[in-house]
Amino acid sequence: MKTTVESSGLPADVYSAQCPTRQVLDHISGKWTILIVDALLEGTLRYTELSRRIEGVSQKMLTQTLRGLEADGFVARTVLPTIPPRVEYDLTELGRSLAGPITALRQWTETHINEIEQARARVAAEAGKAT
C-alpha cells in the first residue's frame, strides 16, 4: 500500500520533484546527517561532543544540519537551565527508526572500502595512460 501525502492527497513518490518526500530524502542522505544520526545512536550528546566526534564538520554545517533534523522531527534539542546553558541533542523515536538503514550504510562502506579504493586506483591509472 502506497503512502498518501496528507498535505497534497497525492501518493508519496521521491521521483516527483513536487513531492515533499524528495526534500526529506535530500536531508536524510546528506553527508553530515548520516554522521550525526549515527553518532546520536550511541546516546545523547552535547553540541561540542558532536563537533569532536564528527571530524571535519564546520560549526555552520553542524548547526544547520541539526536545525534541519530538529525541524524534520528526527532530533530533539534540550536546553538545560545551567549557567552557561547546556544544550543536548538526542534522537526522537522517528530518528531512531533511521538506525537500521544508516547503520547498514556505514557498515557497508567500511566493509567495501578496499574494493572501492582499488576501483578508484584502476580508473586513475587508466586515465593516466590516456594522457
All heavy atoms as an XYZ file, in Angstrom:
1012
protein
N       0.836     -1.186      0.000
C       0.000      0.000      0.000
C       0.876      1.243      0.000
O       1.790      1.368      0.802
C      -0.914     -0.004      1.229
C      -1.815      1.177      1.293
S      -2.886      1.045      2.729
C      -3.222      2.737      2.986
N       0.627      2.127     -0.889
C       1.396      3.365     -1.039
C       0.923      4.406     -0.034
O      -0.273      4.561      0.200
C       1.213      3.887     -2.461
C       2.185      4.951     -2.845
C       3.191      4.390     -3.792
C       3.973      5.531     -4.388
N       5.299      5.160     -4.706
N       1.867      5.130      0.556
C       1.534      6.196      1.494
C       1.009      7.399      0.725
O       1.540      7.769     -0.323
C       2.787      6.616      2.295
O       3.280      5.480      2.991
C       2.487      7.730      3.266
N      -0.022      8.027      1.257
C      -0.573      9.251      0.679
C      -0.044     10.437      1.473
O      -0.081     10.434      2.705
C      -2.118      9.236      0.727
O      -2.569      8.111     -0.022
C      -2.694     10.502      0.144
N       0.455     11.438      0.785
C       0.939     12.653      1.427
C      -0.272     13.462      1.862
O      -1.080     13.873      1.014
C       1.843     13.466      0.475
C       2.340     14.733      1.154
C       3.014     12.620     -0.016
N      -0.408     13.669      3.160
C      -1.600     14.344      3.686
C      -1.777     15.757      3.143
O      -2.885     16.195      2.881
C      -1.562     14.378      5.210
C      -1.751     13.010      5.837
C      -1.685     13.031      7.354
O      -1.619     14.130      7.957
O      -1.691     11.941      7.941
N      -0.670     16.487      2.958
C      -0.773     17.886      2.527
C      -1.282     18.037      1.100
O      -1.880     19.051      0.755
C       0.578     18.586      2.672
O       1.560     17.952      1.860
N      -1.056     17.016      0.250
C      -1.480     17.128     -1.146
C      -2.528     16.099     -1.547
O      -3.199     16.270     -2.565
C      -0.271     16.977     -2.071
O       0.250     15.653     -1.981
N      -2.620     15.020     -0.791
C      -3.532     13.940     -1.160
C      -2.974     13.044     -2.247
O      -3.633     12.105     -2.684
N      -1.747     13.308     -2.696
C      -1.108     12.521     -3.746
C      -0.262     11.410     -3.132
O       0.171     11.507     -1.981
C      -0.227     13.422     -4.618
C      -0.959     14.532     -5.363
C       0.032     15.471     -6.039
C      -1.922     13.938     -6.384
N       0.008     10.363     -3.917
C       0.858      9.284     -3.391
C       2.300      9.773     -3.197
O       2.799     10.596     -3.972
C       0.792      8.204     -4.464
C       0.193      8.828     -5.664
C      -0.493     10.085     -5.252
N       2.947      9.268     -2.132
C       4.350      9.601     -1.884
C       5.201      9.046     -3.031
O       5.066      7.881     -3.401
C       4.795      9.018     -0.553
N       6.066      9.896     -3.603
C       6.872      9.496     -4.759
C       8.137     10.349     -4.800
O       8.103     11.500     -5.247
C       6.063      9.674     -6.043
C       6.835      9.279     -7.294
O       7.962      8.742     -7.178
O       6.319      9.527     -8.394
N       9.258      9.803     -4.343
C      10.502     10.572     -4.309
C      11.008     10.945     -5.695
O      11.852     11.826     -5.817
C      11.633      9.855     -3.531
C      11.289      9.711     -2.077
C      11.981      8.522     -4.155
N      10.488     10.311     -6.730
C      10.910     10.654     -8.089
C      10.197     11.894     -8.612
O      10.614     12.469     -9.618
C      10.695      9.476     -9.036
C      11.556      8.292     -8.667
C      11.023      7.197     -8.013
C      12.919      8.284     -8.950
C      11.821      6.117     -7.654
C      13.725      7.223     -8.596
C      13.169      6.138     -7.949
O      13.964      5.084     -7.595
N       9.157     12.329     -7.920
C       8.423     13.531     -8.301
C       9.071     14.747     -7.635
O       9.200     14.794     -6.411
C       6.964     13.420     -7.857
O       6.311     14.671     -8.021
N       9.441     15.730     -8.424
C      10.099     16.926     -7.891
C       9.212     17.697     -6.926
O       9.696     18.379     -6.033
C      10.535     17.839     -9.034
N       7.900     17.590     -7.084
C       6.979     18.329     -6.231
C       6.655     17.609     -4.916
O       6.088     18.202     -4.011
C       5.653     18.606     -6.961
C       5.760     19.607     -8.090
C       6.380     19.010     -9.351
O       6.191     17.837     -9.646
N       7.134     19.816    -10.079
N       6.997     16.351     -4.805
C       6.643     15.573     -3.611
C       7.585     15.928     -2.449
O       8.804     15.967     -2.624
C       6.724     14.078     -3.904
S       6.116     13.078     -2.526
N       7.028     16.201     -1.265
C       7.875     16.539     -0.113
C       8.805     15.406      0.317
O       9.783     15.644      1.021
C       6.878     16.880      0.994
C       5.553     16.410      0.547
C       5.599     16.245     -0.936
N       8.539     14.191     -0.146
C       9.451     13.096      0.189
C      10.837     13.325     -0.420
O      11.841     12.873      0.133
C       8.902     11.738     -0.295
O       8.664     11.813     -1.708
C       7.633     11.356      0.431
N      10.890     14.034     -1.528
C      12.182     14.331     -2.174
C      13.044     15.179     -1.253
O      14.229     14.930     -1.085
C      11.939     15.059     -3.497
C      13.181     15.606     -4.199
C      13.900     14.581     -5.060
N      13.099     14.123     -6.156
C      13.139     14.639     -7.389
N      13.942     15.627     -7.668
N      12.374     14.138     -8.322
N      12.450     16.201     -0.643
C      13.185     17.070      0.275
C      13.665     16.284      1.495
O      14.802     16.446      1.942
C      12.318     18.244      0.703
C      13.049     19.266      1.548
C      12.145     20.385      1.992
O      11.025     20.151      2.414
N      12.645     21.602      1.904
N      12.811     15.424      2.026
C      13.200     14.616      3.185
C      14.348     13.680      2.814
O      15.322     13.537      3.566
C      11.995     13.823      3.744
C      12.430     12.862      4.845
C      10.934     14.781      4.267
N      14.264     13.055      1.640
C      15.342     12.173      1.189
C      16.649     12.952      1.047
O      17.717     12.464      1.424
C      14.974     11.489     -0.123
C      15.978     10.460     -0.629
C      16.142      9.310      0.357
C      15.536      9.931     -1.989
N      16.569     14.177      0.522
C      17.759     15.025      0.426
C      18.360     15.267      1.808
O      19.572     15.203      1.980
C      17.430     16.363     -0.233
C      17.221     16.255     -1.729
O      17.582     15.217     -2.321
O      16.673     17.213     -2.314
N      17.522     15.545      2.807
C      18.007     15.783      4.170
C      18.665     14.529      4.740
O      19.756     14.581      5.290
C      16.868     16.197      5.095
C      16.339     17.562      4.833
N      15.201     18.024      5.434
C      16.762     18.570      4.039
C      14.958     19.250      5.027
N      15.887     19.593      4.169
N      17.984     13.402      4.605
C      18.475     12.155      5.188
C      19.774     11.698      4.536
O      20.653     11.167      5.203
C      17.407     11.039      5.074
C      16.209     11.362      5.948
C      17.982      9.684      5.465
C      15.023     10.444      5.717
N      19.902     11.895      3.241
C      21.066     11.380      2.531
C      22.278     12.298      2.586
O      23.331     11.953      2.062
C      20.701     11.079      1.075
O      20.342     12.274      0.404
N      22.160     13.430      3.241
C      23.292     14.341      3.347
C      24.419     13.748      4.180
O      24.187     13.019      5.145
N      25.641     14.051      3.804
C      26.820     13.509      4.492
C      26.775     13.767      5.987
O      26.983     12.859      6.793
C      28.085     14.136      3.891
C      29.347     13.857      4.672
C      30.606     14.337      3.975
C      30.706     15.820      3.846
N      32.018     16.261      3.345
N      26.487     14.986      6.386
C      26.509     15.327      7.811
C      25.328     14.706      8.538
O      25.447     14.298      9.690
C      26.563     16.839      8.005
C      27.764     17.438      7.346
C      27.769     18.397      6.367
C      29.144     17.124      7.571
N      29.055     18.676      5.983
C      29.918     17.915      6.697
C      29.793     16.227      8.412
C      31.313     17.852      6.665
C      31.191     16.167      8.373
C      31.930     16.974      7.509
N      24.181     14.603      7.877
C      23.008     13.987      8.500
C      23.304     12.547      8.886
O      23.031     12.119     10.010
C      21.791     14.034      7.553
O      21.448     15.388      7.314
C      20.605     13.293      8.137
N      23.854     11.789      7.970
C      24.151     10.384      8.235
C      25.116     10.260      9.409
O      24.914      9.440     10.307
C      24.699      9.697      6.967
C      23.570      9.571      5.938
C      25.304      8.333      7.294
C      24.004      9.091      4.579
N      26.141     11.087      9.438
C      27.125     11.014     10.523
C      26.538     11.455     11.858
O      26.812     10.853     12.900
C      28.364     11.841     10.167
C      29.167     11.307      8.975
C      30.280     12.279      8.599
C      29.720      9.923      9.264
N      25.715     12.500     11.846
C      25.089     12.990     13.083
C      24.136     11.940     13.647
O      24.189     11.610     14.836
C      24.370     14.330     12.855
C      25.394     15.442     12.623
C      23.461     14.672     14.028
C      24.794     16.747     12.098
N      23.272     11.402     12.802
C      22.321     10.388     13.271
C      23.078      9.173     13.793
O      22.766      8.644     14.862
C      21.309     10.000     12.168
C      20.485      8.783     12.573
C      20.399     11.183     11.850
N      24.091      8.734     13.079
C      24.865      7.569     13.517
C      25.543      7.841     14.861
O      25.550      6.979     15.742
C      25.892      7.178     12.453
C      26.414      5.769     12.649
O      25.592      4.829     12.723
O      27.638      5.599     12.741
N      26.086      9.034     15.045
C      26.721      9.385     16.323
C      25.699      9.415     17.453
O      25.965      8.950     18.561
C      27.427     10.734     16.211
N      24.514      9.940     17.175
C      23.480     10.035     18.208
C      22.847      8.680     18.535
O      22.177      8.547     19.560
C      22.404     11.043     17.807
C      22.835     12.509     17.860
C      21.751     13.409     17.284
C      23.187     12.929     19.285
N      23.080      7.688     17.706
C      22.610      6.342     18.034
C      23.314      5.823     19.286
O      22.797      4.950     19.973
C      22.843      5.380     16.855
C      21.912      5.560     15.672
C      22.385      4.737     14.485
C      20.485      5.196     16.048
N      24.489      6.378     19.585
C      25.231      5.996     20.784
C      24.623      6.609     22.036
O      24.933      6.191     23.140
C      26.700      6.433     20.650
C      27.410      5.789     19.481
C      28.766      6.413     19.171
O      29.253      7.257     19.954
O      29.338      6.056     18.133
N      23.769      7.628     21.881
C      23.114      8.272     23.012
C      23.149      9.780     22.900
O      23.660     10.347     21.932
N      22.608     10.442     23.914
C      22.534     11.899     23.961
C      23.929     12.509     23.935
O      24.828     12.047     24.639
C      21.802     12.338     25.242
O      20.512     11.726     25.254
C      21.656     13.844     25.310
N      24.106     13.559     23.126
C      25.392     14.250     23.032
C      25.183     15.748     23.068
O      24.179     16.263     22.560
C      26.122     13.881     21.733
C      26.599     12.438     21.595
C      27.131     12.186     20.189
C      27.672     12.119     22.624
N      26.143     16.438     23.650
C      26.144     17.891     23.609
C      26.726     18.329     22.274
O      27.392     17.571     21.568
C      26.984     18.438     24.766
C      26.322     18.150     26.115
C      27.192     18.512     27.270
N      27.563     19.922     27.239
C      28.534     20.436     27.973
N      29.241     19.680     28.775
N      28.813     21.721     27.894
N      26.485     19.597     21.935
C      26.957     20.155     20.661
C      28.466     19.936     20.507
O      28.935     19.475     19.468
C      26.611     21.643     20.589
C      26.992     22.276     19.284
C      26.092     22.337     18.230
C      28.267     22.816     19.093
C      26.443     22.912     17.027
C      28.623     23.386     17.885
C      27.713     23.430     16.857
O      28.066     23.992     15.655
N      29.225     20.279     21.551
C      30.689     20.150     21.461
C      31.123     18.697     21.314
O      32.103     18.411     20.630
C      31.390     20.779     22.687
O      30.821     20.218     23.874
C      31.232     22.279     22.710
N      30.384     17.785     21.931
C      30.704     16.360     21.784
C      30.455     15.897     20.352
O      31.261     15.147     19.786
C      29.872     15.522     22.762
C      30.229     15.749     24.213
C      29.255     15.113     25.190
O      28.029     15.090     24.904
O      29.721     14.639     26.245
N      29.367     16.350     19.765
C      29.091     16.034     18.358
C      30.176     16.608     17.458
O      30.652     15.941     16.545
C      27.736     16.596     17.935
C      26.521     15.732     18.171
C      25.244     16.530     17.935
C      26.543     14.500     17.281
N      30.558     17.837     17.726
C      31.580     18.507     16.924
C      32.903     17.743     16.973
O      33.580     17.591     15.954
C      31.765     19.942     17.431
O      32.717     20.609     16.673
N      33.265     17.260     18.150
C      34.505     16.493     18.293
C      34.391     15.113     17.658
O      35.351     14.598     17.089
C      34.874     16.334     19.775
C      35.636     17.508     20.313
C      36.173     17.243     21.715
N      35.633     18.286     22.577
C      34.835     18.096     23.600
N      34.493     16.894     23.977
N      34.377     19.106     24.291
N      33.226     14.507     17.768
C      33.008     13.151     17.257
C      33.051     13.110     15.733
O      33.534     12.166     15.138
C      31.641     12.642     17.755
C      31.251     11.272     17.265
C      31.976     10.198     18.068
N      31.487      8.886     17.711
C      32.136      8.056     16.876
N      33.280      8.406     16.349
N      31.622      6.873     16.603
N      32.538     14.167     15.094
C      32.437     14.198     13.629
C      33.519     15.124     13.088
O      33.305     16.319     12.903
C      31.031     14.651     13.180
C      29.977     13.742     13.801
C      30.931     14.652     11.665
C      28.561     14.243     13.651
N      34.671     14.570     12.843
C      35.804     15.360     12.364
C      35.487     15.998     11.019
O      34.894     15.373     10.148
C      37.042     14.472     12.226
C      37.540     13.926     13.541
C      38.744     13.008     13.368
O      39.321     12.955     12.259
O      39.094     12.340     14.355
N      35.876     17.254     10.873
C      35.743     17.938      9.594
C      34.468     18.734      9.406
O      34.364     19.495      8.449
N      33.483     18.579     10.282
C      32.245     19.341     10.129
C      32.465     20.749     10.691
O      33.009     20.905     11.780
C      31.037     18.653     10.811
C      31.170     18.573     12.310
C      29.729     19.341     10.428
N      32.084     21.752      9.926
C      32.211     23.128     10.396
C      31.085     23.431     11.376
O      30.047     22.761     11.384
C      32.152     24.113      9.228
O      30.845     24.114      8.667
N      31.268     24.452     12.171
C      30.245     24.870     13.123
C      28.956     25.225     12.380
O      27.861     24.854     12.799
C      30.752     26.059     13.935
C      29.800     26.498     15.020
C      30.384     27.621     15.874
O      31.512     28.067     15.674
N      29.608     28.086     16.829
N      29.117     25.914     11.252
C      27.954     26.317     10.455
C      27.176     25.106      9.958
O      25.949     25.052     10.070
C      28.411     27.160      9.262
C      27.290     27.537      8.322
C      27.812     28.254      7.099
C      26.680     28.488      6.115
N      27.133     29.054      4.864
N      27.868     24.106      9.412
C      27.193     22.929      8.859
C      26.583     22.067      9.960
O      25.495     21.514      9.778
C      28.149     22.100      8.007
C      28.459     22.737      6.667
S      27.010     23.249      5.710
C      26.103     21.739      5.544
N      27.263     21.956     11.097
C      26.711     21.178     12.207
C      25.426     21.829     12.710
O      24.400     21.163     12.872
C      27.733     21.038     13.332
C      27.288     20.211     14.535
C      26.842     18.817     14.131
C      28.411     20.146     15.571
N      25.468     23.147     12.911
C      24.290     23.874     13.375
C      23.154     23.762     12.370
O      22.007     23.468     12.723
C      24.637     25.357     13.630
O      25.652     25.420     14.640
C      23.426     26.148     14.070
N      23.448     23.988     11.103
C      22.442     23.945     10.042
C      21.815     22.557      9.937
O      20.592     22.421      9.823
C      23.113     24.340      8.725
C      22.198     24.492      7.559
C      22.972     24.976      6.329
O      23.931     25.734      6.423
N      22.560     24.505      5.172
N      22.643     21.526      9.996
C      22.132     20.166      9.877
C      21.292     19.783     11.088
O      20.227     19.174     10.948
C      23.292     19.165      9.678
O      24.076     19.590      8.551
C      22.770     17.764      9.421
N      21.753     20.156     12.288
C      20.973     19.863     13.496
C      19.613     20.564     13.460
O      18.600     19.981     13.833
C      21.750     20.273     14.747
C      22.868     19.321     15.165
C      23.774     19.973     16.195
C      22.308     18.005     15.683
N      19.591     21.796     12.992
C      18.315     22.526     12.885
C      17.364     21.829     11.915
O      16.164     21.724     12.161
C      18.556     23.968     12.441
C      19.098     24.831     13.548
C      19.286     26.261     13.092
N      19.861     27.059     14.160
C      20.532     28.180     13.975
N      20.707     28.662     12.750
N      21.021     28.844     14.999
N      17.900     21.366     10.787
C      17.079     20.648      9.815
C      16.553     19.335     10.376
O      15.385     18.984     10.177
N      17.404     18.619     11.097
C      16.981     17.354     11.707
C      15.922     17.577     12.777
O      14.990     16.785     12.916
C      18.193     16.626     12.304
C      19.153     16.010     11.294
C      20.441     15.575     11.980
C      18.496     14.840     10.583
N      16.063     18.676     13.512
C      15.056     19.018     14.520
C      13.730     19.388     13.842
O      12.661     18.938     14.261
C      15.558     20.170     15.387
C      14.634     20.518     16.529
C      15.138     21.676     17.384
O      16.119     22.353     16.998
O      14.531     21.898     18.439
N      13.809     20.176     12.768
C      12.599     20.598     12.051
C      11.863     19.407     11.446
O      10.636     19.391     11.403
C      12.955     21.607     10.958
N      12.612     18.400     10.994
C      12.006     17.203     10.403
C      11.530     16.207     11.462
O      10.918     15.193     11.125
C      12.989     16.502      9.463
C      13.158     17.225      8.132
O      12.307     18.072      7.790
O      14.141     16.928      7.426
N      11.845     16.464     12.728
C      11.386     15.592     13.803
C      12.290     14.414     14.104
O      11.892     13.492     14.815
N      13.544     14.448     13.593
C      14.475     13.350     13.831
C      15.292     13.534     15.110
O      15.759     12.571     15.693
C      15.447     13.193     12.658
C      14.776     12.812     11.372
C      14.858     13.631     10.259
C      14.067     11.624     11.263
C      14.244     13.283      9.069
C      13.448     11.267     10.078
C      13.543     12.097      8.977
N      15.498     14.793     15.495
C      16.351     15.118     16.640
C      15.585     16.014     17.605
O      14.864     16.919     17.191
C      17.647     15.837     16.164
C      18.413     16.438     17.313
C      18.533     14.868     15.397
N      15.782     15.739     18.891
C      15.227     16.595     19.945
C      16.376     17.407     20.543
O      17.435     16.863     20.843
C      14.569     15.748     21.025
N      16.150     18.689     20.677
C      17.134     19.610     21.253
C      16.626     20.014     22.629
O      15.509     20.501     22.776
C      17.270     20.842     20.358
C      18.232     21.885     20.849
C      18.247     23.038     19.834
N      19.205     24.049     20.193
C      18.929     25.143     20.896
N      17.692     25.365     21.305
N      19.862     26.014     21.172
N      17.459     19.816     23.645
C      17.075     20.144     25.015
C      18.056     21.161     25.576
O      19.272     20.934     25.558
C      17.089     18.883     25.911
O      16.235     17.902     25.314
C      16.620     19.194     27.309
N      17.527     22.292     26.044
C      18.352     23.311     26.684
C      18.183     23.138     28.186
O      17.089     23.259     28.720
C      17.941     24.738     26.256
C      18.820     25.775     26.932
C      18.012     24.879     24.740
N      19.296     22.846     28.860
C      19.266     22.645     30.307
C      19.521     23.968     31.019
O      20.389     24.743     30.594
C      20.296     21.595     30.711
C      20.098     20.229     30.039
C      21.273     19.318     30.310
C      18.817     19.592     30.526
N      18.784     24.239     32.092
C      18.892     25.532     32.789
C      20.128     25.621     33.686
O      20.043     25.662     34.904
C      17.598     25.581     33.609
C      17.288     24.148     33.895
C      17.768     23.380     32.696
N      21.283     25.625     33.055
C      22.542     25.791     33.777
C      23.174     27.089     33.318
O      22.731     27.703     32.347
C      23.493     24.611     33.499
O      23.738     24.560     32.079
C      22.910     23.294     33.964
N      24.228     27.504     34.009
C      24.955     28.703     33.588
C      26.379     28.270     33.270
O      27.090     27.813     34.158
C      24.944     29.778     34.685
C      23.496     30.201     34.960
C      25.790     30.978     34.280
C      23.331     31.166     36.097
N      26.819     28.387     32.032
C      26.030     28.764     30.849
C      25.051     27.645     30.477
O      25.222     26.499     30.899
C      27.097     28.946     29.768
C      28.221     28.059     30.171
C      28.204     28.044     31.686
N      24.036     27.981     29.671
C      23.056     26.959     29.280
C      23.741     25.786     28.572
O      24.682     25.973     27.802
C      22.126     27.691     28.319
C      22.309     29.126     28.627
C      23.725     29.280     29.100
N      23.281     24.610     28.869
C      23.831     23.387     28.262
C      22.789     22.852     27.295
O      21.619     22.700     27.642
C      24.113     22.382     29.375
C      24.718     21.107     28.908
C      25.082     20.265     30.112
N      25.160     18.880     29.714
C      25.705     17.944     30.442
N      26.183     18.221     31.630
N      25.746     16.713     30.011
N      23.228     22.568     26.065
C      22.315     22.082     25.033
C      22.699     20.643     24.688
O      23.867     20.345     24.437
C      22.368     22.963     23.767
C      21.422     22.443     22.703
C      22.043     24.409     24.105
N      21.693     19.782     24.704
C      21.906     18.377     24.375
C      21.024     17.988     23.192
O      19.949     18.538     23.002
C      21.557     17.481     25.570
C      22.466     17.665     26.752
C      22.107     16.750     27.908
O      20.943     16.288     27.988
O      22.998     16.504     28.731
N      21.509     17.021     22.439
C      20.780     16.512     21.289
C      20.589     15.009     21.441
O      21.490     14.306     21.894
C      21.540     16.815     19.986
C      21.638     18.287     19.717
C      22.708     19.027     20.188
C      20.635     18.944     19.018
C      22.785     20.389     19.964
C      20.706     20.304     18.786
C      21.787     21.018     19.262
O      21.860     22.375     19.044
N      19.419     14.555     21.071
C      19.093     13.134     21.139
C      18.168     12.807     19.973
O      17.469     13.687     19.462
C      18.401     12.821     22.465
C      18.422     11.339     22.799
O      19.094     10.563     22.096
O      17.755     10.955     23.775
N      18.177     11.557     19.574
C      17.259     11.137     18.522
C      15.863     10.946     19.087
O      15.700     10.466     20.206
C      17.732      9.819     17.901
C      19.032      9.869     17.107
C      19.424      8.462     16.663
C      18.909     10.788     15.911
N      14.883     11.328     18.306
C      13.490     11.043     18.646
C      13.211      9.600     18.226
O      14.064      8.934     17.614
C      12.548     11.983     17.880
O      12.713     11.734     16.471
C      12.813     13.448     18.200
N      12.016      9.147     18.484
C      11.634      7.803     18.037
C      11.725      7.718     16.509
O      12.214      6.733     15.955
C      10.220      7.475     18.506
C       9.807      6.051     18.219
C       8.439      5.712     18.779
O       8.046      6.270     19.814
O       7.767      4.869     18.152
N      11.290      8.776     15.830
C      11.391      8.820     14.373
C      12.856      8.768     13.936
O      13.214      8.050     13.004
C      10.718     10.087     13.828
C      10.683     10.257     12.312
C       9.892      9.128     11.656
C      10.086     11.611     11.960
N      13.716      9.508     14.622
C      15.140      9.494     14.309
C      15.765      8.124     14.530
O      16.583      7.662     13.728
N      15.362      7.463     15.610
C      15.886      6.118     15.879
C      15.420      5.112     14.831
O      16.082      4.101     14.600
C      15.493      5.662     17.287
C      16.400      6.248     18.368
C      16.139      5.635     19.737
N      14.937      6.159     20.370
C      14.840      7.340     20.963
N      15.893      8.124     21.025
N      13.709      7.740     21.508
N      14.304      5.406     14.174
C      13.834      4.491     13.124
C      14.772      4.498     11.911
O      14.698      3.604     11.068
C      12.400      4.828     12.702
O      12.352      6.016     11.930
N      15.660      5.480     11.841
C      16.670      5.525     10.773
C      17.886      4.659     11.099
O      18.772      4.494     10.263
C      17.159      6.967     10.568
C      16.206      7.935      9.902
C      16.766      9.350      9.974
C      15.974      7.533      8.453
N      17.948      4.109     12.303
C      19.126      3.353     12.749
C      19.498      2.232     11.789
O      20.660      2.108     11.403
C      18.898      2.791     14.154
N      18.526      1.425     11.414
C      18.820      0.285     10.535
C      19.451      0.696      9.217
O      20.559      0.250      8.893
N      18.783      1.571      8.457
C      19.366      1.957      7.164
C      20.706      2.680      7.291
O      21.627      2.421      6.516
C      18.311      2.892      6.554
C      17.049      2.597      7.273
C      17.431      2.096      8.627
N      20.836      3.565      8.271
C      22.081      4.334      8.398
C      23.225      3.453      8.891
O      24.344      3.532      8.376
C      21.861      5.577      9.274
C      21.073      6.601      8.455
C      23.175      6.155      9.786
C      20.784      7.899      9.137
N      22.959      2.599      9.844
C      23.992      1.677     10.325
C      24.417      0.739      9.205
O      25.610      0.485      9.016
C      23.484      0.882     11.547
O      23.176      1.808     12.595
C      24.516     -0.114     12.038
N      23.451      0.244      8.444
C      23.769     -0.645      7.325
C      24.645      0.066      6.292
O      25.607     -0.515      5.773
C      22.489     -1.159      6.676
N      24.329      1.315      5.994
C      25.116      2.081      5.030
C      26.545      2.306      5.538
O      27.512      2.130      4.791
C      24.435      3.419      4.741
C      25.062      4.295      3.679
C      25.137      3.569      2.343
C      24.267      5.588      3.539
N      26.688      2.676      6.809
C      28.026      2.867      7.388
C      28.814      1.565      7.346
O      29.965      1.530      6.915
C      27.935      3.381      8.822
C      29.322      3.555      9.459
C      29.281      3.990     10.923
N      28.326      3.280     11.754
C      28.526      2.057     12.262
N      29.641      1.386     11.993
N      27.615      1.500     13.039
N      28.198      0.478      7.767
C      28.887     -0.813      7.790
C      29.260     -1.269      6.387
O      30.358     -1.798      6.165
C      28.020     -1.869      8.490
C      27.914     -1.638      9.977
C      26.906     -2.568     10.659
O      26.043     -3.159     10.004
N      27.017     -2.677     11.967
N      28.355     -1.051      5.429
C      28.653     -1.428      4.052
C      29.872     -0.655      3.549
O      30.763     -1.221      2.927
C      27.435     -1.156      3.152
C      27.679     -1.578      1.734
C      27.399     -2.780      1.176
C      28.287     -0.783      0.708
N      27.794     -2.790     -0.141
C      28.346     -1.574     -0.448
C      28.790      0.510      0.658
C      28.883     -1.111     -1.645
C      29.328      0.978     -0.535
C      29.372      0.159     -1.671
N      29.904      0.646      3.845
C      31.016      1.489      3.400
C      32.337      1.021      4.014
O      33.353      0.911      3.318
C      30.750      2.961      3.778
O      29.502      3.361      3.213
C      31.854      3.873      3.265
N      32.308      0.740      5.311
C      33.526      0.289      5.986
C      33.969     -1.089      5.484
O      35.164     -1.356      5.358
C      33.304      0.257      7.502
C      33.148      1.649      8.092
C      32.714      1.682      9.549
O      32.329      0.621     10.103
O      32.755      2.774     10.129
N      33.013     -1.959      5.152
C      33.329     -3.300      4.658
C      33.925     -3.265      3.257
O      34.842     -4.022      2.949
C      32.054     -4.182      4.650
O      31.573     -4.285      5.985
C      32.326     -5.568      4.090
N      33.439     -2.382      2.406
C      33.830     -2.389      0.990
C      34.842     -1.307      0.611
O      35.111     -1.125     -0.584
C      32.575     -2.266      0.118
C      31.685     -3.456      0.236
N      31.928     -4.647     -0.403
C      30.551     -3.657      0.965
C      30.989     -5.525     -0.093
N      30.142     -4.943      0.744
N      35.412     -0.620      1.589
C      36.320      0.486      1.271
C      37.518      0.043      0.431
O      37.934      0.754     -0.478
C      36.773      1.248      2.544
C      37.575      2.500      2.173
C      37.563      0.348      3.476
C      36.837      3.494      1.325
N      38.069     -1.132      0.686
C      39.240     -1.575     -0.083
C      38.887     -1.823     -1.542
O      39.653     -1.435     -2.440
C      39.862     -2.818      0.551
C      40.487     -2.496      1.891
O      41.040     -1.408      2.086
N      40.392     -3.425      2.830
N      37.717     -2.411     -1.799
C      37.282     -2.629     -3.184
C      37.073     -1.289     -3.900
O      37.426     -1.140     -5.073
C      35.975     -3.411     -3.213
C      36.086     -4.830     -2.672
C      34.724     -5.414     -2.400
O      34.044     -5.781     -3.373
O      34.348     -5.487     -1.206
N      36.512     -0.332     -3.185
C      36.259      0.992     -3.759
C      37.571      1.693     -4.075
O      37.743      2.257     -5.166
C      35.379      1.826     -2.809
C      33.989      1.187     -2.700
C      35.289      3.278     -3.271
C      33.160      1.680     -1.539
N      38.515      1.638     -3.141
C      39.819      2.273     -3.391
C      40.556      1.607     -4.542
O      41.227      2.276     -5.325
C      40.658      2.275     -2.121
C      40.173      3.281     -1.102
C      41.109      3.438      0.078
O      41.870      2.495      0.396
O      41.079      4.527      0.685
N      40.436      0.286     -4.673
C      41.068     -0.412     -5.793
C      40.450      0.024     -7.121
O      41.161      0.245     -8.104
C      40.940     -1.924     -5.612
C      41.789     -2.463     -4.484
C      41.409     -3.876     -4.077
O      40.569     -4.527     -4.721
N      42.016     -4.363     -2.994
N      39.128      0.165     -7.147
C      38.451      0.619     -8.370
C      38.899      2.033     -8.726
O      39.164      2.337     -9.895
C      36.935      0.557     -8.195
N      38.995      2.892     -7.721
C      39.444      4.269     -7.957
C      40.864      4.291     -8.510
O      41.176      5.069     -9.424
C      39.379      5.081     -6.669
C      37.980      5.413     -6.229
C      38.007      6.122     -4.898
N      36.662      6.531     -4.491
C      36.382      7.066     -3.307
N      37.341      7.246     -2.416
N      35.151      7.410     -3.018
N      41.731      3.452     -7.949
C      43.123      3.400     -8.413
C      43.192      2.917     -9.856
O      43.979      3.445    -10.653
C      43.945      2.491     -7.495
N      42.362      1.913    -10.206
C      42.334      1.422    -11.600
C      41.914      2.532    -12.556
O      42.527      2.734    -13.605
C      41.368      0.243    -11.727
C      41.947     -1.090    -11.361
C      41.057     -2.253    -11.821
N      39.687     -2.159    -11.337
C      39.261     -2.586    -10.143
N      40.121     -3.119     -9.294
N      37.998     -2.463     -9.791
N      40.872      3.260    -12.201
C      40.379      4.330    -13.068
C      41.438      5.432    -13.194
O      41.689      5.949    -14.283
C      39.035      4.889    -12.552
C      38.649      6.170    -13.258
C      37.942      3.841    -12.699
N      42.073      5.776    -12.074
C      43.117      6.807    -12.105
C      44.300      6.355    -12.968
O      44.856      7.143    -13.743
C      43.583      7.144    -10.688
N      44.677      5.092    -12.862
C      45.786      4.565    -13.664
C      45.434      4.571    -15.144
O      46.257      4.931    -15.982
C      46.143      3.149    -13.214
N      44.212      4.182    -15.466
C      43.771      4.187    -16.870
C      43.709      5.611    -17.409
O      44.049      5.843    -18.562
C      42.417      3.496    -17.003
C      42.492      1.996    -16.770
C      41.127      1.341    -16.672
O      40.107      1.993    -16.934
O      41.100      0.143    -16.324
N      43.293      6.557    -16.591
C      43.241      7.953    -17.024
C      44.647      8.486    -17.270
O      44.878      9.264    -18.184
C      42.529      8.807    -15.982
N      45.598      8.027    -16.452
C      46.994      8.427    -16.621
C      47.597      7.884    -17.903
O      48.431      8.513    -18.532
N      47.183      6.699    -18.348
C      47.681      6.078    -19.570
C      47.154      6.794    -20.798
O      47.787      6.839    -21.823
C      47.260      4.599    -19.640
C      47.957      3.714    -18.648
C      47.434      2.287    -18.782
C      47.978      1.401    -17.696
N      47.393      0.049    -17.768
N      45.947      7.351    -20.664
C      45.286      8.001    -21.795
C      45.917      9.346    -22.133
O      45.751      9.848    -23.228
C      43.803      8.191    -21.512
N      46.661      9.921    -21.191
C      47.248     11.244    -21.472
C      48.613     11.165    -22.054
O      49.254     10.224    -22.222
C      47.336     12.078    -20.182
O      48.072     11.370    -19.191
C      45.957     12.454    -19.703
